Amino acid sequence: MKINLGSVVLSAGVFSLFGLPAQADHHMEMQFAPSELMTCAYKEGKDSDDLRKLTNAFTKWVKKNDPGYTYYVLSPNWHEDASGWDFAWIGNWGSGSDMGKGYDAWMEDDDDVGPMFEDVMECNYSLSAVTPIYGEDGDGPWERGVVWFSRCDIEDGAGLGDAVGAHRAMSSAMAEMGQSSVSWAFLPTLGFGDTEFDYYHVQAWPSYSQLGMGFDNYFNKGGWKVQADAQEDTVSCASPNMYTFRLVHAAN
């Protein structure tokens, strides 16, 4: 379907886990920020030690030239097919303007870090427009944790605001059971090709213990009923792919 953005009422705290803007109060419309997604494979003879050297050099460049950039490295855990790549990279800015300034600085002078990327890995690149769904005051930035990406389709007659509301209802119910998590909608923007879904529902937890609590709450304490009621005639999502994430650098 064609996504109808419209407007939506959100209540949210500090969505700083992935360096994205917070919704300051519950009367604001949805706000979006850019996020680049990369799935990467090591070149022959390269490994995590080479990636560490690269990220050290790139972080030094970012601190000087792109202060609004935050990035994470993700390792696939439960995943339908990660055979073609070794790790993922998520980078975020607080605004499109910040992204543009960062890319201009990179194009002007990468301080010889660019060739390191070409030497260490081969990646597929895409850009998403991201809006917060749910979080608690003070959440993030978590240095490590677990995150899932689930492909979602908005039902005919519903809009993105309805879908976000359904996810919020589910997250609120799980939070009342003691689970700590934050979540966003990642809308395909550039480099995705002909997508067969409307957006990614992305949800993160600070630990596998919190994820495990969510498992119990969902299957044994009625979470699935809340989800079924909230998402009925609104949105349907595929089984998520799960990753372990590690913060490499947080924006200044």
PAROKE-346789 format. One record per residue: residue in one letter; y, x, z of N, C-alpha, C, O, CB in turn. Coordinates in steps of 0.001 Angstrom, whole numbers, padded with zeros to 6 digits, always signed. Glycine has a CB too. Layout:
REM residues N
aYXZYXZYXZYXZYXZ/...
//
This chain:
REM residues 252
m-001179+000835+000000+000000+000000+000000+001243+000881+000000+001162+002071+000305-000002-000951+001211/k+002393+000303-000341+003656+001014-000256+004214+000828+001139+004403-000299+001594+004658+000519-001329/i+004483+001946+001824+004953+001859+003206+006337+001237+003257+007231+001635+002511+004971+003246+003863/n+006510+000266+004134+007803-000325+004420+008318+000286+005707+007820-000033+006787+007713-001874+004525/l+009326+001175+005607+009805+001860+006799+010510+000901+007740+010168+000834+008921+010737+002994+006418/g+011477+000167+007245+012211-000751+008090+012755-000041+009314+013219+001094+009207+011330-001912+008503/s+012711-000680+010474+013108-000060+011732+012118-000469+012793+011420-001473+012654+014552-000458+012136/v+012058+000309+013851+011123+000024+014927+011751+000449+016231+012472+001446+016283+009769+000736+014705/v+011484-000293+017280+011973+000052+018609+010959+000946+019276+009790+000579+019398+012241-001211+019462/l+011393+002127+019715+010509+003106+020342+011032+003491+021705+012243+003570+021912+010361+004349+019465/s+010137+003728+022627+010471+004321+023907+009683+005598+024014+008454+005569+023950+010171+003360+025096/a+010366+006739+024177+009659+008010+024168+010363+009024+025036+011544+008890+025356+009526+008537+022755/g+009603+010051+025413+010163+011124+026207+010467+012322+025346+011034+012180+024262+009225+011508+027324/v+010105+013484+025801+010430+014712+025105+009285+015082+024185+008226+015503+024651+010727+015848+026096/f+009483+014930+022890+008433+015222+021917+008571+016650+021442+008796+016908+020260+008490+014248+020725/s+008434+017575+022376+008670+018974+022039+007397+019736+021736+007470+020919+021406+009395+019649+023155/l+006243+019115+021833+004999+019858+021610+004998+020546+020258+004670+021728+020162+003798+018928+021716/f+005363+019817+019212+005417+020413+017891+006853+020636+017441+007122+020698+016241+004686+019541+016892/g+007778+020757+018388+009149+021079+018050+009870+019959+017319+010775+020225+016527+009180+022310+017222/l+009485+018707+017568+010054+017586+016842+011074+016858+017702+011029+016958+018928+008957+016626+016390/p+012005+016119+017073+013072+015473+017829+012559+014338+018690+011629+013630+018303+014131+014958+016895/a+013160+014162+019857+012796+013073+020749+013558+011808+020375+014639+011881+019792+013073+013455+022208/q+013002+010659+020706+013732+009412+020646+014481+009284+021969+013856+009175+023024+012776+008185+020386/a+015791+009296+021924+016572+009363+023154+016461+008105+023984+016472+008188+025212+018009+009625+022836/d+016355+006938+023363+016170+005706+024128+015411+004717+023259+015139+004976+022087+017540+005110+024594/h+015071+003564+023865+014190+002644+023172+014916+001726+022200+014309+000792+021676+013447+001824+024166/h+016202+001967+021943+016930+001153+020977+017121+001881+019643+017690+001314+018711+018283+000755+021549/m+016658+003117+019542+016867+003889+018327+015858+003525+017246+014723+003144+017535+016787+005370+018631/e+016296+003651+015986+015362+003508+014888+014514+004765+014788+014800+005774+015433+016103+003236+013563/m+013467+004694+013972+012623+005861+013795+013431+007018+013227+014254+006832+012331+011440+005536+012883/q+013193+008198+013749+013809+009415+013260+012703+010337+012745+011624+010411+013332+014655+010107+014376/f+012981+011035+011651+011969+011873+011026+012411+013328+010985+013599+013634+010886+011665+011376+009620/a+011433+014211+011062+011671+015649+010939+010591+016231+010034+009501+015667+009933+011673+016355+012345/p+010881+017362+009369+009897+017948+008447+008876+018818+009175+009193+019495+010153+010607+018776+007380/s+007651+018780+008677+006576+019616+009208+005748+020149+008052+005258+019372+007232+005686+018822+010206/e+005584+021477+007975+004750+022054+006933+003330+022243+007456+003125+022672+008592+005334+023396+006445/l+002357+021917+006615+000945+022004+006959+000272+022960+005982+000450+022857+004768+000265+020598+006930/m-000499+023886+006529-001212+024831+005671-002657+024931+006150-002910+025035+007350-000522+026233+005679/t-003596+024901+005222-004982+025242+005510-005274+026543+004788-005049+026655+003583-005972+024100+005072/c-005781+027536+005528-005830+028900+005021-007212+029525+005173-007937+029253+006130-004805+029749+005733/a-007554+030358+004217-008782+031147+004258-008412+032624+004260-007512+033051+003536-009715+030806+003053/y-009115+033398+005081-008877+034839+005087-009307+035444+003748-010319+035045+003171-009636+035515+006258/k-008533+036397+003270-008962+037166+002112-010069+038134+002533-010231+038436+003716-007765+037930+001479/e-010803+038601+001572-011960+039453+001856-011540+040662+002694-010591+041371+002360-012627+039918+000540/g-012269+040878+003785-012006+042005+004667-010971+041724+005736-010720+042587+006577-011570+043165+003867/k-010359+040548+005735-009341+040202+006721-009915+039283+007789-010886+038567+007543-008140+039540+006044/d-009311+039304+008984-009815+038498+010085-008683+038162+011038-007511+038339+010706-010946+039229+010826/s-009033+037675+012228-008033+037222+013192-007111+038345+013663-005960+038084+014013-008719+036601+014383/d-007586+039571+013678-006718+040691+014057-005582+040861+013043-004444+041143+013415-007538+041998+014164/d-005903+040687+011774-004867+040774+010742-003895+039601+010851-002694+039761+010633-005504+040809+009339/l-004415+038429+011187-003547+037271+011371-002595+037511+012541-001419+037156+012464-004384+035993+011605/r-003092+038109+013622-002245+038392+014784-001114+039346+014399+000029+039141+014808-003085+038993+015937/k-001412+040376+013625-000371+041312+013181+000660+040586+012320+001860+040837+012426-000995+042493+012392/l+000177+039683+011468+001086+038916+010626+001993+038027+011467+003209+038025+011276+000299+038071+009627/t+001411+037271+012397+002230+036357+013199+003219+037121+014079+004319+036631+014336+001335+035468+014069/n+002845+038306+014539+003795+039120+015312+005010+039478+014457+006150+039376+014910+003111+040409+015835/a+004754+039898+013218+005850+040264+012322+006668+039040+011927+007896+039100+011875+005306+040958+011071/f+005984+037924+011647+006691+036715+011234+007526+036146+012384+008652+035699+012169+005694+035661+010732/t+006983+036162+013592+007736+035662+014743+009007+036475+014946+010057+035918+015265+006872+035701+016014/k+008920+037772+014764+010115+038620+014868+011158+038192+013841+012350+038135+014143+009748+040111+014669/w+010700+037891+012621+011627+037431+011580+012216+036069+011949+013417+035847+011789+010910+037349+010211/v+011369+035153+012445+011822+033803+012786+012891+033835+013875+013898+033135+013772+010639+032943+013242/k+012686+034631+014901+013657+034703+015993+015042+035096+015497+016055+034662+016045+013189+035694+017045/k+015075+035910+014468+016347+036394+013935+016935+035463+012886+018155+035326+012794+016167+037768+013343/n+016076+034816+012087+016556+034125+010895+016325+032612+010865+016998+031909+010111+015914+034719+009718/d+015398+032104+011660+015049+030678+011588+014821+030149+012999+013693+029797+013345+013780+030449+010702/p+015883+030085+013832+015722+029780+015256+015209+028373+015560+014769+028109+016678+017021+029970+015942/g+015258+027473+014588+014788+026111+014824+013324+025886+014512+012854+024749+014546+015591+025173+014026/y+012588+026957+014207+011199+026830+013746+010215+027032+014900+010344+027971+015686+010911+027848+012623/t+009235+026137+014987+008126+026230+015937+006834+026214+015131+006717+025461+014165+008159+025054+016992/y+005860+027041+015518+004605+026959+014765+003378+027213+015625+003424+027903+016643+004626+027943+013627/y+002284+026627+015173+000995+026654+015838-000086+027088+014852+000044+026886+013645+000664+025276+016440/v-001145+027681+015376-002352+027954+014602-003463+027071+015149-003651+026982+016363-002748+029472+014662/l-004204+026415+014249-005262+025478+014632-006607+025978+014130-006710+026510+013025-004973+024067+014078/s-007635+025802+014951-009011+026121+014569-009809+024831+014515-009746+024042+015458-009658+027134+015564/p-010565+024584+013434-011326+023341+013335-012457+023296+014355-013141+024290+014598-011888+023178+011928/n-012634+022120+014944-013728+021915+015894-014658+020848+015323-015584+021176+014581-013189+021496+017313/w-014427+019577+015655-015192+018500+015023-014464+018121+013740-013333+017637+013775-015354+017254+015984/h-015125+018347+012606-014432+018199+011327-015434+017820+010255-016559+018319+010245-013686+019500+010941/e-015030+016937+009352-015941+016476+008310-016297+017582+007325-017425+017640+006836-015330+015309+007567/d-015323+018476+007027-015616+019574+006110-014517+020621+006197-013432+020443+005643-015763+019059+004660/a-014803+021705+006890-013850+022819+006974-014446+024059+006327-014092+025180+006692-013467+023110+008448/s-015347+023870+005373-016068+024998+004785-015188+025849+003882-015506+027012+003633-017256+024498+004002/g-014084+025291+003386-013262+026028+002442-012096+026776+003056-011319+027398+002332-012750+025105+001431/w-011952+026732+004383-010832+027412+005022-011207+027816+006446-012179+027316+007012-009579+026510+005028/d-010422+028726+007013-010732+029303+008328-009832+028797+009447-010278+028680+010588-010632+030796+008258/f-008584+028499+009144-007653+028025+010165-006552+027222+009490-006376+027278+008273-007054+029212+010978/a-005815+026474+010304-004661+025722+009819-003411+026211+010535-003485+026809+011608-004858+024196+010033/w-002270+025946+009925-000968+026391+010428-000040+025192+010347+000090+024576+009288-000399+027627+009607/i+000606+024854+011457+001605+023785+011473+002930+024384+011895+003031+025018+012945+001187+022620+012430/g+003954+024179+011064+005298+024630+011398+006271+023471+011330+006161+022618+010449+005743+025755+010461/n+007229+023430+012256+008140+022302+012352+009575+022738+012570+009847+023785+013157+007714+021389+013464/w+010483+021912+012085+011910+022055+012355+012428+020752+012968+011791+019706+012843+012698+022413+011050/g+013566+020821+013620+014142+019618+014206+014816+018717+013197+015073+017547+013484+015118+019992+015254/s+015112+019252+012000+015787+018455+010971+015531+019070+009603+015124+020226+009486+017313+018360+011250/g+015780+018270+008576+015675+018787+007216+016694+019882+006952+016421+020822+006206+015852+017663+006212/s+017869+019764+007562+018892+020795+007410+018410+022128+007946+018612+023166+007316+020174+020384+008119/d+017761+022102+009128+017214+023341+009696+016154+023939+008783+016094+025154+008596+016620+023079+011087/m+015313+023068+008215+014284+023555+007301+014915+024244+006087+014485+025325+005684+013380+022394+006845/g+015926+023615+005517+016571+024186+004349+017207+025536+004635+017113+026458+003826+017607+023240+003825/k+017851+025648+005781+018467+026918+006155+017407+028002+006347+017603+029153+005956+019296+026752+007438/g+016280+027619+006953+015208+028576+007172+014623+029080+005867+014378+030276+005712+014123+027957+008012/y+014397+028160+004918+013850+028573+003628+014838+029425+002838+014441+030377+002166+013454+027353+002813/d+016139+029082+002916+017132+029899+002238+017129+031321+002787+017220+032289+002032+018522+029277+002382/a+017023+031438+004116+016995+032766+004732+015758+033542+004299+015826+034748+004063+017033+032650+006261/w+014612+032837+004194+013357+033486+003789+013439+033961+002334+013000+035064+002007+012162+032515+003967/m+013998+033129+001480+014114+033494+000069+015081+034661-000136+014902+035471-001045+014572+032290-000748/e+016094+034738+000706+017086+035800+000570+016546+037148+001043+016780+038176+000407+018340+035443+001350/d+015816+037137+002174+015296+038396+002701+014172+038107+003692+014424+037684+004821+016424+039224+003376/d+012931+038339+003264+011794+038096+004145+011419+039326+004973+010425+039314+005700+010603+037650+003329/d+012216+040380+004857+012003+041611+005632+010592+042161+005429+009993+042721+006347+012252+041351+007125/d+010078+041993+004225+008757+042508+003838+007592+041833+004586+006488+042373+004651+008708+044003+004084/v+007857+040661+005140+006774+039907+005786+006005+039091+004754+004808+038854+004918+007335+038980+006887/g+006683+038660+003694+006027+037873+002659+004778+038512+002098+003750+037844+001987+006971+037619+001559/p+004831+039791+001738+003615+040437+001236+002462+040450+002228+001299+040510+001827+003924+041837+000838/m+002776+040395+003530+001714+040339+004541+000951+039025+004436-000272+039006+004577+002302+040503+005961/f+001662+037929+004190+000996+036644+003982+000032+036743+002799-001120+036320+002889+002036+035517+003744/e+000511+037299+001703-000307+037402+000498-001509+038309+000713-002554+038115+000092+000529+037916-000663/d-001367+039293+001585-002447+040241+001825-003528+039676+002744-004700+040027+002609-001889+041512+002417/v-003143+038804+003677-004055+038354+004723-004781+037064+004354-005952+036907+004700-003297+038157+006012/m-004117+036133+003659-004711+034804+003525-004276+034102+002259-003267+034450+001644-004359+033956+004715/e-005067+033094+001879-004737+032175+000802-004651+030776+001406-005535+030375+002163-005797+032239-000360/c-003595+030031+001078-003360+028754+001749-003013+027643+000765-002474+027896-000313-002247+028900+002767/n-003327+026421+001147-002797+025226+000513-001632+024734+001369-001727+024702+002596-003903+024117+000351/y-000528+024351+000715+000690+024000+001423+001057+022540+001163+000866+022032+000058+001840+024926+001004/s+001582+021870+002186+002120+020525+002023+003195+020292+003085+003279+021016+004077+000991+019453+002126/l+004004+019274+002853+005105+018951+003764+005011+017487+004161+004802+016621+003311+006484+019253+003109/s+005165+017210+005455+005133+015845+005971+006475+015474+006590+007222+016334+007058+004008+015685+007003/a+006763+014184+006581+007872+013631+007353+007272+013037+008621+006398+012173+008547+008686+012548+006528/v+007729+013488+009777+007068+013177+011039+007983+012371+011940+009165+012687+012076+006627+014457+011746/t+007440+011328+012558+008186+010545+013538+007346+010376+014797+006135+010174+014702+008587+009163+012957/p+007963+010455+015978+007202+010310+017224+006651+008903+017406+007253+007920+016974+008073+010670+018411/i+005500+008829+018052+004910+007548+018427+004944+007360+019938+005449+006355+020437+003470+007449+017912/y+004399+008341+020664+004262+008146+022113+004276+009479+022842+003783+010482+022326+002968+007385+022437/g+004839+009488+024039+004813+010673+024887+005437+010376+026227+006073+009337+026407+005533+011836+024218/e+005258+011283+027169+005810+011143+028506+006909+012171+028722+006872+013244+028120+004709+011295+029570/d+007882+011867+029563+008947+012815+029878+008348+014116+030366+007492+014128+031250+009906+012237+030933/g+008809+015217+029780+008353+016530+030216+007134+017038+029489+006694+018158+029747+008069+016500+031655/d+006565+016250+028581+005392+016725+027835+005785+017862+026904+006805+017796+026217+004748+015573+027027/g+004961+018904+026892+005133+020000+025951+006303+020904+026305+007064+020608+027226+005319+019456+024569/p+006453+022025+025564+005453+022438+024575+004227+023050+025244+004346+024009+026006+006061+023438+023591/w+003061+022500+024960+001823+023028+025517+001425+024280+024753+001486+024309+023524+000695+021972+025465/e+001022+025301+025472+000642+026551+024810-000724+026442+024142-000981+027105+023137+000636+027698+025814/r-001582+025624+024689-002909+025401+024103-003315+023956+024326-002781+023274+025201-003966+026367+024713/g-004262+023501+023527-004737+022149+023702-005602+021736+022532-006127+022571+021795-003576+021192+023866/v-005738+020430+022377-006584+019872+021330-005802+018777+020620-005069+018017+021254-007924+019320+021913/v-005959+018699+019301-005205+017723+018513-006106+017141+017430-006959+017833+016874-003940+018373+017883/w-005901+015850+017140-006641+015271+016033-005695+014755+014957-004537+014426+015216-007543+014147+016529/f-006232+014697+013736-005562+014087+012586-006490+012990+012069-007652+013244+011751-005231+015157+011453/s-005961+011764+011989-006739+010637+011495-005984+009968+010356-004815+009615+010514-007034+009625+012628/r-006636+009788+009208-005994+009149+008059-005945+007636+008275-006958+007010+008588-006750+009490+006741/c-004757+007060+008103-004563+005641+008399-004007+004887+007193-003209+005420+006422-003627+005474+009593/d-004445+003637+007049-003966+002736+006004-003326+001525+006656-003916+000897+007536-005121+002308+005055/i-002110+001197+006219-001406+000027+006720-001874-001203+005943-001931-001195+004713+000137+000210+006601/e-002207-002255+006683-002714-003470+006050-001609-004177+005268-000427-004051+005587-003307-004417+007105/d-002011-004919+004243-001056-005699+003458-000290-006652+004372-000875-007310+005232-001779-006485+002337/g+001009-006717+004177+001844-007598+004977+002413-006939+006217+003290-007506+006869+001067-008794+005375/a+001923-005736+006560+002433-005001+007717+003273-003827+007230+003246-003486+006047+001268-004508+008626/g+004014-003213+008140+004842-002067+007811+004577-000920+008756+003780-001041+009686+006307-002443+007843/l+005242+000187+008521+005052+001355+009380+005451+001050+010816+004809+001525+011753+005858+002541+008854/g+006509+000261+010997+006906-000109+012349+005819-000857+013093+005625-000643+014290+008148-000942+012308/d+005101-001743+012390+003995-002470+013013+002875-001507+013409+002285-001632+014482+003454-003555+012057/a+002592-000542+012524+001529+000417+012806+001882+001285+014005+001045+001520+014876+001262+001293+011583/v+003130+001762+014048+003573+002569+015187+003470+001763+016475+003050+002286+017508+005022+003062+014979/g+003850+000496+016415+003732-000361+017602+002301-000512+018064+002035-000536+019266+004312-001726+017322/a+001370-000614+017120-000047-000732+017488-000539+000535+018172-001248+000464+019176-000903-001024+016246/h-000163+001710+017628-000561+002963+018266+000066+003101+019646-000570+003605+020571-000170+004153+017392/r+001309+002658+019787+001985+002749+021086+001293+001878+022132+001150+002284+023285+003459+002335+020952/a+000867+000690+021733+000181-000192+022667-001098+000463+023169-001412+000398+024357-000133-001544+022006/m-001833+001095+022260-003065+001783+022638-002756+002961+023550-003409+003127+024580-003825+002260+021389/s-001778+003778+023193-001440+004953+023999-000948+004559+025385-001275+005215+026374-000380+005792+023291/s-000164+003491+025459+000324+003028+026754-000824+002610+027661-000835+002922+028851+001293+001869+026570/a-001798+001892+027081-002947+001457+027866-003755+002647+028369-004192+002662+029519-003836+000534+027039/m-003954+003649+027506-004712+004828+027918-003952+005633+028962-004561+006202+029868-005030+005705+026708/a-002623+005689+028845-001822+006407+029839-001931+005752+031208-001946+006441+032228-000357+006467+029402/e-002005+004435+031234-002166+003726+032506-003495+004054+033169-003646+003897+034380-002056+002222+032290/m-004465+004513+032367-005756+004933+032909-005752+006403+033324-006768+006924+033786-006854+004689+031885/g-004612+007069+033160-004491+008445+033629-004531+009518+032559-004484+010706+032878-005552+008710+034581/q-004616+009121+031283-004707+010113+030217-003329+010639+029853-002363+009877+029809-005387+009516+028983/s-003233+011944+029592-001986+012575+029171-002108+012986+027707-002973+013788+027355-001648+013805+030067/s-001238+012435+026849-001256+012794+025429+000080+012464+024802+000883+011724+025370-002392+012064+024685/v+000309+013018+023627+001481+012688+022822+001003+012439+021399-000065+012913+021010+002562+013833+022871/s+001788+011694+020618+001317+011355+019278+002471+011134+018323+003603+010870+018729+000442+010119+019323/w+002150+011250+017020+003124+011119+015955+002471+010465+014733+001248+010369+014636+003717+012499+015588/a+003321+010020+013807+002893+009642+012462+003398+010706+011500+004596+010981+011442+003422+008217+012064/f+002472+011310+010737+002798+012317+009724+002685+011648+008350+001580+011327+007915+001844+013578+009830/l+003799+011437+007671+003791+010797+006362+003740+011848+005262+004573+012755+005255+005026+009899+006190/p+002787+011758+004326+002726+012706+003212+004036+012698+002426+004545+011637+002065+001544+012372+002281/t+004577+013889+002164+005867+013977+001496+005806+014831+000245+006082+014333-000847+006901+014529+002437/l+005452+016113+000371+005391+017021-000771+004064+017771-000767+003573+018183+000284+006576+018016-000746/g+003494+017940-001948+002307+018772-002090+000989+018099-001775-000038+018776-001742+002441+019936-001237/f+000971+016805-001544-000271+016110-001210-001011+015583-002437-002197+015264-002361+000022+014968-000276/g-000314+015493-003559-000944+014905-004730-001051+013399-004574-000219+012773-003917-002324+015515-004963/d-002074+012822-005179-002277+011376-005150-003078+011013-003901-004308+011009-003929-003005+010886-006439/t-002384+010710-002816-003057+010431-001548-003691+009043-001557-003215+008123-002222-002069+010551-000381/e-004771+008923-000804-005474+007645-000683-005314+007064+000710-006125+006240+001134-006957+007816-001010/f-004272+007483+001432-003981+006934+002748-002466+006910+002919-001740+007521+002135-004671+007769+003883/d-001982+006196+003954-000541+006040+004146+000065+007116+005043+001176+007581+004786-000252+004684+004729/y-000652+007514+006092-000120+008530+006996-001248+009056+007871-002316+008452+007972+001033+007956+007868/y-000979+010209+008506-001869+010717+009542-001390+010220+010908-000207+010322+011235-001929+012273+009507/h-002315+009685+011695-002041+009486+013115-002472+010775+013816-003655+011112+013840-002801+008209+013697/v-001501+011491+014385-001755+012777+015017-001565+012625+016517-000509+012185+016972-000823+013881+014446/q-002585+012989+017284-002523+012857+018742-003009+014140+019389-004007+014719+018962-003365+011651+019229/a-002298+014586+020425-002612+015858+021072-002770+015678+022570-002114+014841+023191-001526+016893+020780/w-003662+016489+023134-003928+016525+024568-003782+017969+025051-004032+018894+024279-005354+015962+024894/p-003384+018186+026312-003199+019553+026803-004489+020285+027132-004471+021486+027402-002343+019529+028011/s-005624+019561+027111-006901+020196+027453-008045+019322+026977-007865+018141+026681-007010+020448+028978/y-009226+019921+026908-010414+019141+026577-010801+018216+027723-011469+017206+027504-011579+020065+026234/s-010387+018553+028947-010628+017650+030069-009898+016330+029859-010452+015260+030114-010186+018298+031389/q-008639+016407+029390-007887+015191+029119-008495+014422+027940-008537+013192+027956-006416+015530+028835/l-008956+015136+026936-009640+014477+025832-010894+013767+026327-011173+012637+025927-009996+015489+024738/g-011651+014436+027200-012860+013823+027753-012561+012580+028562-013312+011605+028524-013597+014813+028611/m-011445+012618+029305-011037+011421+030038-010750+010284+029069-011087+009130+029331-009799+011709+030908/g-010116+010626+027935-009855+009607+026932-011135+009017+026366-011203+007819+026095-009024+010183+025819/f-012146+009849+026188-013453+009366+025717-013993+008307+026684-014411+007230+026257-014464+010549+025582/d-013984+008615+027989-014487+007668+028993-013665+006390+029000-014209+005287+029061-014474+008303+030387/n-012332+006552+028937-011471+005374+028976-011675+004488+027747-011614+003262+027837-010008+005796+029079/y-011915+005117+026612-012061+004347+025379-013394+003608+025333-013432+002407+025068-011933+005263+024167/f-014492+004328+025592-015811+003723+025418-016311+002948+026634-017067+001988+026481-016797+004783+025080/n-015910+003343+027823-016484+002759+029032-015525+001916+029855-015953+001194+030755-017014+003835+029883/k-014209+001998+029554-013241+001267+030366-012376+000322+029543-011296-000073+029981-012362+002235+031107/g-012838-000035+028375-012182-001083+027604-011123-000641+026621-010455-001485+026024-011584-002017+028512/g-010947+000665+026431-009936+001125+025495-010155+000617+024076-009199+000306+023366-009900+002618+025489/w-011408+000535+023669-011708+000078+022313-011266-001368+022093-010896-001741+020979-013201+000212+022033/k-011303-002188+023158-010853-003574+023030-009346-003631+022821-008850-004414+022011-011247-004389+024272/v-008624-002793+023558-007171-002733+023390-006827-002323+021964-005943-002903+021334-006542-001747+024400/q-007542-001309+021461-007282-000834+020113-007567-001919+019082-006779-002118+018158-008118+000403+019819/a-008680-002617+019232-009041-003658+018271-007977-004745+018229-007598-005207+017153-010406-004266+018621/d-007496-005154+019398-006468-006200+019453-005143-005705+018879-004471-006428+018145-006267-006676+020898/a-004770-004467+019217-003472-003945+018792-003422-003729+017286-002390-003980+016663-003167-002640+019513/q-004510-003270+016695-004498-002886+015290-004963-003989+014345-004936-003802+013128-005355-001684+015100/e-005382-005115+014870-005880-006187+014019-004818-006618+013023-003684-006915+013400-006327-007377+014863/d-005191-006651+011743-004314-007064+010645-003076-006178+010511-002087-006576+009896-003886-008502+010844/t-003135-004969+011092-001969-004079+011052-002301-002739+010417-001654-002339+009449-001425-003859+012455/v-003306-002034+010950-003619-000697+010472-005071-000378+010750-005631-000829+011749-002705+000345+011123/s-005683+000397+009874-007043+000894+010094-007033+002390+009855-006377+002877+008934-008080+000180+009159/c-007775+003130+010701-007759+004599+010638-009172+005144+010562-010102+004586+011145-007031+005192+011859/a-009320+006246+009834-010615+006896+009692-010951+007698+010937-010085+007962+011771-010632+007799+008460/s-012218+008085+011057-012641+008953+012152-011821+010237+012130-011704+010867+011079-014153+009270+012054/p-011243+010646+013279-010342+011808+013276-011076+013131+013067-012260+013260+013379-009574+011863+014579/n-010349+014107+012533-010767+015500+012541-010063+016190+013707-008866+016001+013921-010441+016205+011175/m-010821+016995+014461-010321+017559+015714-010154+019069+015608-010970+019757+014995-011264+017215+016867/y-009069+019577+016223-008750+020994+016179-008331+021488+017568-007782+020733+018370-007635+021263+015150/t-008596+022748+017829-008001+023437+018970-006726+024103+018478-006734+024781+017451-008992+024486+019603/f-005621+023913+019212-004361+024515+018769-003888+025572+019752-004228+025547+020935-003283+023441+018595/r-003091+026506+019228-002475+027560+020028-001031+027731+019588-000757+027954+018409-003257+028898+019896/l-000113+027628+020532+001292+027870+020230+001509+029335+019926+001109+030199+020707+002187+027427+021392/v+002139+029624+018798+002476+031003+018462+003939+031288+018790+004266+032337+019345+002197+031280+016974/h+004812+030347+018444+006243+030551+018728+006936+029196+018860+006731+028312+018028+006922+031404+017607/a+007747+029029+019892+008544+027827+020103+009994+028112+019710+010501+029213+019925+008454+027350+021583/a+010651+027107+019131+012033+027256+018700+012930+027652+019860+012682+027292+021011+012534+025967+018069/n+013973+028397+019535+014930+028835+020556+015658+027643+021161+016504+027816+022038+015945+029824+019958/
//
